[in-house]
Amino acid sequence: MEYNHQEIDKKWQGKWAAEGTYHASNSQDKPKFYVLDMFPYPSGAGLHVGHPLGYIASDIYGRYKKQKGFNVLHPMGYDAFGLPAEQYAIQTGQHPEKTTEINTARYRQQLDNIGFGLDWSREFKTTDPSYYKWTQWIFIQLFDAWYDHNEGKSRHIDTLVAHFAAHGTEGLNAAKTEEMDFSAEEWAGMDEAAQAEVLLNYRLAYRSESNVNWCPALGTVLANDEVKDGLSERGGHPVVQKKMMQWSMRITAFADRLLEGLDRIDWSTSLKETQRNWIGKSVGAAIFFDIDGHEGQIEVFSTRPDTLFGATFVTLAPEHELVQKITTADQREAVEAYQAKAAARSERDRMADTKTISGCFTGAYAVHPISGAKVPIWIGDYVLASYGTGAVMAVPGHDSRDYAFAKHFDLEIVEVVAGGDLSVEAFEAKEGKMVNSDFLNGMECMDAKAKMIEHLEGIGYGKGATQYKLRDAIFGRQRYWGEPIPVYYDNGIAKTMPLEDLPLTLPEVDAYLPTEDGEPPLARANDWTYNGHPLETTTMPGWAGSSWYFLRYMDAHNNEEFAGKATTEYWNQVDLYVGGSEHATGHLLYSRFWTKFLFDMGFISFDEPFKKLINQGMIQGISAFVHRINGTNTFVSAGLKGEHETQAIHADVSLLQGDELDVEAFKNWREEYKDAEFILEDGKYICSREVEKMSKSKFNVTNPDDIVEKYGADVLRMYEMFLGPLEQSKPWNTQGLSGVAGFQRKFWKLFHQGGTFNVSDAPADKKALKAAHACIKKVGEDIENFSFNTSVSAFMIATNELTDLKANNREVLEPLVRLISPFAPHLAEELWELLGGEGSVTHSEYPTHNESYLVESSKNYPVSFNGKVRFQLELPLDMSKDDIEKAVMADERTAAHIGDKQVRKMIVVPGRIINIVIG
């Protein structure tokens, strides 16, 4: 009987669905294991073979833990809100819900075809009102909370109101937008609107004027990671910096805890370092400069206050609020032109561009806080208004970027740390003696740093301070396809809706574009109000729903709570989280932030969401290129392209057999190529190939459905694991699938003879037991180390050995079926049924190896004559030296090699060598 993958795959996928094989129980009668894949966004293009890599790995591990006796939760759903669906809706007029339904159905079908052991009973989309009701509820909890630095935790806003009523701001150490100072009496004298404005300064979800990435073409605010080179990642539209009233999340309050928590989780060093750099904690001093001829001061932050005497100019961000006030009349035109230019660049681009030197003098001067010298005030786009104070003191002698700026604009450079050559470059050493620094002269840098902070605090021009790169997260989006923010405005005061009136669902609109006045699409809705009060018209960002989805999976059908307390205590943290490294900052930081907040408020009992995290590598495509002679519609084969000036153009890899292009298929592929001509080599058109990211735009994607149809789901699963280490990127090569398919047929034949199922109950011999148990040991160790590629190799080796031994004993084959089940579940289920196993193989016990079968009882000795190996002789390992000599001499091959010569010496080292010296 041949293995019919199409019939067997469908048979078992149908049984799993009907019997709920992979449904996890909340009964808590077993130890739990929670394995999770990063929330997928269901695109219209569906899955290509690169997408399932991480899913297969997590599925193998989840199945393995189930066989090890764990109650395994491995759920799946969809992160379905987002800009792509909205843009498609704008183009077609089709409601995003419809395209989302089509896309999720397509994803579900593809995932089912690959045979994942997922608990589909807990499936949901972020777009389901029953789900985003609780996303809105979490927003309300954040709105009703503040951060108490004295206690190091979030607290309900009522406790802050009580503090104001009793003490005003005295003794308060809270996360805030700006400093405030008022008494209890002044608080009592404020009206409702004034008090509401004060509370917004402290709430964890708050509304304020913020600098944002505004994309006019898309009509929305974009996150930094949605902007590249000043253009939107989606559509490539220009993005400008703009001040807008925005809802934000006070993630900065959690900066230190987000850093500390990294020490308690099992993530890669590189991933942790990425988060540390993004949070960017710096310890130094806040320093204040007076402004010549103006009221107010410029506050700068510096990690090197010891170099203050080397500050020869101050640079403000182009959008700094002081720029308009201090710019002189003769510099105003130049400053405004520079501001407009800077507004067209994203913050990310400005931070990353270290080569371009640009700036503009404001005409104003700051007063050095100690020397009293006047230092020029410039603006430069390398300074960001949203980072720190939006101002830097420039010390060109000891900072390379300031040095380049000073050289470019011919500004003064002063040495204050001895040891460098400032005629060549800045001296950035953090150690050395202070010079040209008045009372700091001769001190070491670190001592001088402390002394300068002490001095500044003494004269009232500075203080010790800590700063972070991390900024509060912009929360509002000028989009339609997102969770509505459950806020209404009562005489301009922001208030949240009660739980009983949630979810606030998306209204119907006549178009998914902003209004003619630039208002968000929700402003197009008729009567978008709550009890007669206008509702918020921005929607939540995509990361809102994905920041807590792992909690909802624990209790997906709870209508009374986002998740029950007993259930979240049982499932607790995600034990294994698998996904792409592109989420290293955004999603992972936001999830950790929301988890810590929910922990503070007593809703859950843990403050880190993901215990262990693995970033799978990328499966890359091997792109194909045709070479068109410039100015023509003639294509030249790759080996001849050097004879012409050509342009390389991507061709669909499905049009190739190996490297050879099907010319007629290429001509029919696209209208522009129907009359193309070809210059061949040896009668063929050969394409050049290149390994690139697998992408629909590069025409190098392979549809997993095609692989499953041709080879079966198990071959796809095992081949993706066989390609290489999980965390490394590797190119896809369809030709390699035949090798894994051959292995599967060979494994199947171990159980069959002459096309008939044939497994013997007779005891297996030692060699067969050794082969099987060596595989059991190796695969078990590999799974624990996530070395799935070497696991597949171990299966292949064992299968070859057992085939050579003609071993068909149940004693060795039955454990191998249980062993291979996580990798090839359809194959394993079919064989398990044939073996008479009870229930699903998924619920069978994972096999353990018997070490005694792996202990060598014999040695295959190489027998040498005068140092040259002539034959092998297998002898018991416990055989004595004398018995070894007798056995060797009794072998007829020994006599043949000795012939008529004499044995002069016989060297025997038991367990190692046999050498006979003849002459």
N, C-alpha and C positions, 0 to 999 in steps of 0.2 A: 504493500500500500504506500503510494507516494504521499508526501506531505502536501496537502492542499491548503495553502495559507489563506486564500480568500474565504473558503468555507469555514475553516477553523477560527479565524479572526472574528468573523461575524457571529459564529455560534457562541463564543465565550463573552464577547462584548454584550450580546443580548442577555445572557444569563446574569452577568454581573449587574446590569441595569435592573433586571426584573427582581433579583434577589437582594439588592442593596448590599452587595459584597463589601463595598468599601465605606459604608456609612459608619461613622464613629459614634460611639455611645457616650453620653454624659453621665453614665451611671457611677463612674469613679471606682469601679471594682478592680481595675487594673492600673499599673503605673502608666502614665500618659507620655506620649511623644507627639509634639506639634511640629509638623514640617510644612513649610509654606514657600510658594513661588511669588516673586514680585508681581504685583497686580498688573495684568496685561491690559493694554488699550486695544480694543478690537477695531483694526483698520479694515477698510474695504478690500485691501490687497490680500488679506488672509495671511496665513503662516507660510514662511518658506523654511527650508530645512535647518536654517540657523536658529530659528526661534525655539524649537523643542529641546535644544541641548541641555539647558538648565532644568527643564521640566522632567526630562528623562532621568537625570542624576538624582533629583529630589524624589522621584517616584521609586527608583531603585532603593534608595535609603529608607523611604517610608515603608515599602513592602518588607524590607529586611527587618526593620524594627517591629513590624506586626508579627512576623514569624518568630521574633525573639520574645514575644509575650506582651508587647506594649499595646495599649489602646492608642491607635495612631489617628490623628486628625490631619488630613491632607485635603484642604478645600480649594475651590476655585470659583472666581467671579470675574467681574469686569469693571475697570476704571473707565467709565463710558462717557463722562462729561469731557468737554475739551474743544479746542479751537478747530481741529480738522473737520469734525462733524458740522460745526457752525458755518465754516467757510463753504462746505458743500451745500448746506442749506441756503446760504446767500446766493450761490451760483444757480441753484436749481429750483429754489422755492419750496423744496421738500422739507417737511419738518424733521429736525435732527433725530427725533425719537424713531422715525421710520428707518433711517439708515443705520441707526444704532442697533435696532432689532435685527436687521438683515446681517449686519457684521457680526453680532454676537452669535447668531445662529450658525453662521459659517465657521466661526472659531470653535464652537461647541462640537460641530460635526468633525472638524479636523482633529481636535483633541481626542475625541472618542475613537477615531480611526487608529490612533497610535496606541490605544489601550492603556491609558493612564488609570491608576487606582485612586481616583479622586472621589471625594464625598460630595456628589452633586446635590444632595439633599439640602445643603447649606448655601447653594448658589444665589448670588444677587448681583445687581449692577448698582453703581453709585447713583445712577439716574432713577432708581426706584424710589418713589416718595416714601415708602415704608423704611427705606434705608436713610435717605437724606433728612428725614424727620429728626433722626438722632445726630446727624452732622450739625443741623441747625441747633439742636439742644446743646451740643458741646460748645458751639459759638456763644450761646446765651450764658453758659457757665463761665466762659472766659470773660465775657462782658461784665459779669457780676463778680469779678475777682480782681485782686491786686497782689503785688509781690512784696512781701515783708522781708527785707534783707536781714533784719535782726533775728528772725526765726529761720531764715533760709528756705522759705516755702511760700506757696500761694495761699491766700486767705480770702474769705468771702468779703465782698465790698461793704457789707454791713459793719464789719469790724473797723474798717477805715472811717466810715461815717461816725461811728462811736468815738474814735480817737479824735477826729476833728471837733466833735461836739464837746469833748472834755479838755483837749489840749491844743487844738489848732494843729499846726505842723510841728510843734515842739516835740522833740524826741522821736520824730518819724524818720525811718530809714527805709524808704520805699523806692521801687523802680518807677521812673517817671519820665515824661517827655522834657520838662523844663523845671527849674527850681521854683518853688513857691514858698511864701512865708506869710502866714496869717495866724491870728489868735482864735481861740474858741469863740470869743465875742464877735469877731469879724465873720467867722463862719456862720454863726447864728443870724447875723444881719444880712446874709446873702439871700436873694430870692431863688426860686427853683431853677431858673435858667443859669444863674451864676454858679450855683452848687453843681449842677450837671456838667458845666464846662470844667470846673475844677476836677471832678471825678474822672472825666475823660483823660485828664493828664496822668492818671494812675491806673486806669483799667487795663487789663491784659489784652482785651480787644477794644481798640479805641479808634477814633476818627480824628485826623489832623491833616494839615497841609503837608504834603510830602513831594519830594522830587521823584518822578516816575519816568519809565521808558514808555513814551506815547507813540503809537503807530497810527498815523492818520488814516492810512489806507485800510487797515483792519478795524479801525475805530475802537481800539482798546489799549489798555496798559499791558505791557509784557514784563515778565520776570527777566532778570539778568541772563539766565540760561536759555531764554528764548530769543536772544539778540546776538548777532554775530557780525562784526565789522560794520556796525551802524545800521544793519538791515535786519528785518524780522526773519527768523529761521523759517517760518512758514510763509512762503510767497516772495521773500526777498524784498520787502517794502522798506522805505526809509523810516528810521525811528529817531525821535528827538527827545531831549530831556525837557520835562515840563512840570511845573508845580500844580498839584491838584489836591482837592480834599479827598482823602482816601481812608478806607478802613485798613488798619494794620494790626499785626499781632506782636506783642512785646516779648519776642523770643530772646532778646538781649538780656532780660532779667535772669535767664537760665544759663548764661554763658559758662560760668564756672562749673555748674553741675553737669553741663554737656561735656566739658573737658574731663572732669573727674570720672564720669561714668564710663569713659572709654577704657579705663584701667580694669573694668570689671566684666568686660564682654570679650568673646572669642572672635575677633575680627582680624583681618590681615593687617600687618604693620602699615602697609601703604595706604590702606583705607582709613585707618585711624589717623595717620599723618595728614591725609587730605582734609579730614574734619578739623584737626587741630589748626591747620593753616587757614582754613575758612573762618574759624572762630577768631583766630589771630590775637591772642592775649599779649598785651605789651604793658610793661610796668615802667613808669617814669614820673613825669611831673607836668602839671598844668601851669603854664606861664602866661602872664598877662602883660600886653604891650599897650601903653597909651597911644592915642592917635593925635598927632600934631594938628592943632586947630580944630579938633572935633571932640564932642562928648563921647563917652563910651570907651571900650577897650577891645582889643583883639586877643582872644584866648587861643593859645596853641598848645598842643601836646607834644612832648618830646621824650624819647627814651634815653636821650643823652643831655640832660640839663647841665652836665659838667662842661659842655661845649658852648654854653650860652654866650661867652665873650667872643666866640667866632661867628655869631649870627650877624650877617651883613645885609640881609634883606628879608622881607616877609612875603610869602606867596599865599594869596587867597584863591579859593575855588571861584571860577567865573560866575557862578550863580550865588555866591555868598551875599547875604542880605546887606552887608556893609558896602559892597562895591558901588551901588548907586549913590550912597550918601557921601562917600569920600572922593570919588573920581572928580578930577578937576575939569573945568570947561574945555581946555585945550586937548585933553585926552579922551573926552567922552565919546567922540565918534569912533576912535580906534578901539576903545574898550567895548562898545556895543557891537561892533563888527566881530570882535574876537568872541564875545559871548554867544553870538548867533552861530558861529562856526563850532564852538564847543558843544552847543546844545544838540547838534546833529550827530554827535558821537555817543555811543552807549558808555556807561560807567566801566563795563568790563573792558571795552576797547581802550579806553583812556588809561586804565590801570596796566594793561598788558603792553602798551606801546612805550617801550623804554628808549627807542631810537629817535623819535621825533622830538625836537626841542622847539617849543613855542610858548609865547607868553606876551603880556602887554602891561606896560607901566601905567598905574592909575593916576600918577601925578602927586599922590599923597605920601606922607611919611609916618612911620611908627617911631615911638620913642623907646630906646633900649631901656629895659627896666632897671639896670644897674648903672651903666655908663652914662645914660642920658643922651647918647648919640642918636641922631636921626637916621633911620634906615628906610630905604625906599620900599613901598608896598606895590607888589606886582600881582597880576592874576595869571594862573597857568592851569591848563586842563588836566595836568597830572595830579592836581589836588581836587578832591571830591567833597562837595558840600555835605553829603550824607555820611561821610566817614570822619569820625572824630568831631573836631570843631570846624572843619572846612578851611583850616588855615595851618600853615607850617612856618616855623622859623627856619630859614635857610642858613646852613653852616657849610658853605662850599668847600672849605678846607678838609672836611671830614665826612662828606657824603657825596657819592659819585654823581647822583642825579643833580644835586644842587651845584656841584662843580661844573658839570656840562652846561647847566643853565647860566651860571656866572660867566663862564668862558664865552658862551654864545652872545651874551648881552653886555660883556665887558664890565662886570660887576666886581666889587672888591672881594678878595679871598684872603682870609687871615688864618694863620697857623695857631692852634691852641693846644694840640697834642704833639709833642716832639717825636720825630722819628721818620717822617716821610719826606718826599720831594714834591712839593706842591706845584712846581713848574711842569711836572709830568702828569700827575694824577692826584685825586683825593687820597688822604691817608685815613682809612676807615678802621684802623685797629681799635679794639676796645680796651687795650692796655697801653700804658705809657705815662710819661710825666707831663703835667700841665704846664704850658707856657703862655705868655701874653694874656694871662687870666687873673691879674690882680691878686686877690687873697687866696686863690687856688694854686698859684705858681708852685711847682715842685711837688705837688701831691700826685698820687696815683689816681687814674681815672675813676675807679670805683669809690675811693674815699672822697674824691672831689664831687662825685654825683650826690652823695648823701649830704655833703657840706653845702652844696648849692641849694638843694631842696630846703634845708634848714634855714639858709639865709633868705630865700624867697618868701618862705612862710613868715619869717621875722619882719620883713619889710612890707608884707601884704601884697606881693606881686606873684605869688605862686603857691603850689602845694603838691605833695605827693599824689599821684593818680595812677589808675589802671585804665587802659583803653582796649577795645576789641575791634577787630575788623567786621565782625558779625553785626549786621544791621537788622532792625525790626522788619518783619516780613510784610510786604504790601499784600493785602488780602482782597480788596475789591477789584473786580474786573468789569470793564464796560462791554459785557457780552450778554447774550441771551442764554446760551447753552451751559448753564452752571446752576448750582444750588442757590435759590433766592436767599438773601440775607434777611433773617426774621426781625427786622427793625422798622419801626414806623416813627414818624416825627410829629410830636404833639407841640404845636407852636414852636417848632424848630428844635425841640429837645428830643434826642434819640432815646427811644424806649424799645424794649424787646417784647415780643409776643409771649403769652403764656403757653405752657406745654400743651394744654388741652386744645389749643387752636393750631397746633403743628400737625402735619407739615404745611408750610406755606409753599404751595405748588406753583410751577411756572404757568403764567397766563398765556392765552393765545395772543399773538401779535400779527400785524398785517405784513411785516417784513422783519428780517433778522439783522437789520442795519441800525446804526445810531439814528436818532431823529435829525431833522433838518437843523435843529439848534445844537447838535452835538451831544445830546443826552443819550444814555445807554438804551438799547432796544426795549427794555422793560417799560420805558417811558411811553412807548407806543400803545401799551395795553389800555383798554378801557377800564376805568374805575380801579386802578391799581392802588387800593387804599385798604386800611384796616380800621374799622369803626369810624370811617370818615376821615381818617388821618392818612397822609401820603406815606407810601411804603418806600423803602430803599430800592433804588433802581439798578445798583450794581449787583453782580452775582459773585459767588465764591470762586476762588481759583481751583484748578484741577487738583492741587495737592490737598485740598480740604478733605475730600472723601477718602483719599488714599492714606491719610495720616492715622487712621484708626480702624481700618477695615479688618485687620487681624483680630480685633476684639469682637467684632460683630459675628465673625465666623464661629466663635465659641458658643453663641446663643442666637442663631440667625433668625429665629421665629418668635422671639420675645417681643410682645407688643407693649409691655409695661415699662421696660428699661432698655438701655442700649445693649446691656448684657447683665445677666444676674451675677451677684457677688460670689455665690458659691461656685458658679461655673467658671468665672474668671480666675478664682483662686485655684481651681483644679487644673485648668489648662495653662494658666500662668503665662510665662514668656513663650515666644516662639523658640523652639529648641534648635531648629535648623531653618535658615532663611537663605534662599538661592535667587540670585538675580544679577543684573548687569552693573558694572562699575560706574556707568553714567549717572547713577542715582546716589553717588557717594556724598553729595552735599545736600541738595534740595530735599528729596523725599525722606532720606534717612534722618536728617536733622529735624525736619518737621515732625516726623513720627516720634522721635525721642522727646521732643518738646511737649507734644500733646500727652504722651504717656506720663511724663513727670508731672504735668499739671493734674491729670486725672488721679494720679497717686496722691498728690498733695491734698486734693479735695476729698480723699477717702473713697473714691469710686472703684479703685483697683488696688491690689496689694503689692505691686511691683513697679519700679520706676524706669526700667529699660525694656524695650519691646522685643528685641531680637538677641538671644543669647549667643548663637553662633551664626556667622554670615559667610557665605562663599560667593565670590564673583566668578561666574563661569566665563571662560574665554569666548571669543567670537569665532564662529565658523565663517570663513571667508569664501567668497566666490572666485572662480578662475574665469576672469573676463576674456572675451574674444574681441579682437580688433581687426577690422578690414582697413585697407589703406587706399584712400582716394587721391588720385593725382590732382594737385591743386588746380582749380579752375575748370575741371572736367567732371564727367560722371563715369570715369574709368577707374577701375580698382585694380591694383597690382598686388600679386601674391607676396607674402611676407619676405621671402628670400630674395626678392627683386626690388624691394622698396628703396634700397640705397641708391638705385639708379635714377630716382625721380624725387621731386619735392612733393611730399604727400601729407595728408591729414589723417590721423588715426581716428576711427569712428567705432563706437561700440556696436557689436552685432549680437543678436540673441544667441545664447549658447545652445539653444535647442535646434539651431540650424546647422550644427556641426556634428561630424562623426570623427572623434579624436580632434585633430587640429584642422581637418579638411572641411571647408564650407560647402554646403549644398547650394550651389549657385542659383539654381532655379527657385528654390525655396526662398532664398534671400531676395530675389527680384520680386517675388510675390508678397514678401513680408510687409513692404511699405511702398506706397504709390511713387515716391520720389526715386525709387531704385528700379522701377519696372523696365526702364530702357538702359540700365547700366551695362557697361562692357567690362570684360575681365582679362587681365594679362596673367596667364597661368604659368606654373613651373611644373615640368614633368606631367602636364595634363591635369594638374590639380590646382585649386586655389587654397593656399595655406594661410590660416589666420595666425597672427601673433597672439600670445596669451600673457595675462598678468594677474597676479593675486591681488584682489581688492576686497573692500567691504561688500558683502552680499547685499544687493540692492536692486529693486525693480528698475530704477533709473539707469542702471548699468547693464541691464538685460542678462544678469548672471545668476539669477535666482533659480533654485530647483524647488518645485512644489512637492511637499512630503506626500501628498495624495498619490502622485505618480509613482513614488518609490513604494508606498504601501500596496498599491495596486499590482505592481510588478513583482515585488519581492516579499511583501508582508510586513506587518508592523514590527515584529520581533527583529527582523533583519535591520530595519531602520534604527531601532533602539540600540542594538548592539554595535552597529557600525558607527553611530555617532559617538558612542563611548570609546570605541576602538581607535578613533582618529588620533587621540593623544591625551595628555593630562587635561583634566577638566578645566583648570584655571588658565590654560594657555590658548591662544588663538591658533587655528589650523585651517588649511584650505580644504574645501570640499572637492572630492574626486569621485564621481559617480562610478567610475570603473572599479573602484575598490569594493563596491557592494557585492560583486559576484563571489569574492572570497568568503565573506560572512555568510552569504546564502549557501555556499558549498559546505561550510561548517555546520549550518543548521541541518542540511540533508544528512550529513554524516552522523550527527548526534541522534537524529530520528532513526537512522538505520541500526544503531546500537540495540534498539528495542524490537527490530523486525528482521525476519529472515525469509527470503523469497517472497517479499511483499506482505508477509503475515506477522502480526504481533507475536513475538516469541521471547519471553523472559523466563530464565531458569531459576528455580528455587534452590538449586544446588549451591553449596558453599563456594565462594570465589577463591581463586588462588591468591597467593601473597602478592604477586606483581600487580594484579588487578586492584586489590585492596590498597596497595601503596599508591597507585596512580590516582584512585578516587579520593583517598584521604589527603594526599598532598594537595589536590585541587581544593578540597573543602577548607583546608587550613589557609591556603594562599588567598582564596576568594574572601573568606571571612576577614582576614587581616586587611586586604585591599579595600573592602567596603568601608571598614572603620576609618581608613586613611583617605577615602574618596579617590582611590586610584583605580577607577573603573576600567581604564584601558588595559591595565595589566591583568585585571580579573578576566576580561574576555580572552586574553592570551592564555591564561591558565585553563579555561574551558577548552580551548582548541588543542592544547598540549595533551590534556587528559583524554579527550575524545580520540585523538590519534593513537595514543598508547593503548586504550581499551579496544580500538578497532583492530590494531595489530595483534592483540592478545585474544581476539574473538571472544571477549568477555561479555556475556549477556546475563550475568547473575543479578537477581533482584537485590542482593546484598550490597552491590556497588551502584547499580543504576537508580534505585529508588531515592537514595540520598542526593544523587546528582540532579534529579528532577526538582526536589525541594530547593537545592542550591541555586539552580538556574532560574527559578521562578521570578525573582525580582527583575532579572534582565530580559527574559523572554517569557512573559506570563501566559501567552496563548499556547505556545508549544508545551509549556510545563503543565497547564491545565489539562490539555488533551492526553498527555502521557500519564498524568496522575489518575485520570479517569480510567484509562486502559489498565493501569496497575491495580485498580480496585480501591484507590484511596478514598477516604471519607470526606465529603464536603469539598470546598475549594482548597486548592494547594496553598492559596494565600493564607489560610488559617492553620496550615501544618507547621510543625515545629522546625525551626531552622536546624540543619544538621551540624553536628560537632565532630571534629576529627578525632581519631584514636591515635595517639602518639606512638603506641607500640607498633602500629603498622608502618610507621615511617622510620623506625630504628632498623638500620642495616644489620642483617644477620649473616650476610655473605659479602665477599669482596671479589670483584672481577679483576684478578691480578693480570697486569701486562707481564708476560714471560719474555725476558730478553736473553739474547745470546751475544756475548761480547758487546753489551750495551745497546743492541738493536732489538726492538720489540718484534717478535715473530708471531706470537699468537696470544689470545686471552684465555685465562683459566679461572672459572668461578669456584671459590672454595669458602667453607665456613669461616667467619671472622674469628671464632674462638679456637681454631685449629692451631696446634703447637707448631713450632718451627720444624721439628723433626718430621711431623706428619705432613707438613707442607712439602718438604723436600721429597718424601716418599711419593706423594701424589704427583708431583711434577715429573719425577723420574719414571713413574708408571705410565704417563701419558705417551701415546704412540707418536705424537708430534715431536716430543722431546727427542725420542730415538732417531727420528728422521733428520732433525737438525744437527744432532751430534755426529751421526754417520760413523765414519772410521776414526774420528778424532777423539782425543782424551778430554775428560772433564778435569780441568786443573783447579777450579774453585767454584763454589756455589754460594752466592750471597742471597740470604733471605731475611727480610725485615717484615715480620707479620703485620698485615694490614696496609703494607706500602709497596714493597718491590720484591721481584724475583729476578736475579741475574745469574746466568751460568757462563763461566769463563771456560772456553774450550780452545784447544790448540794441538 
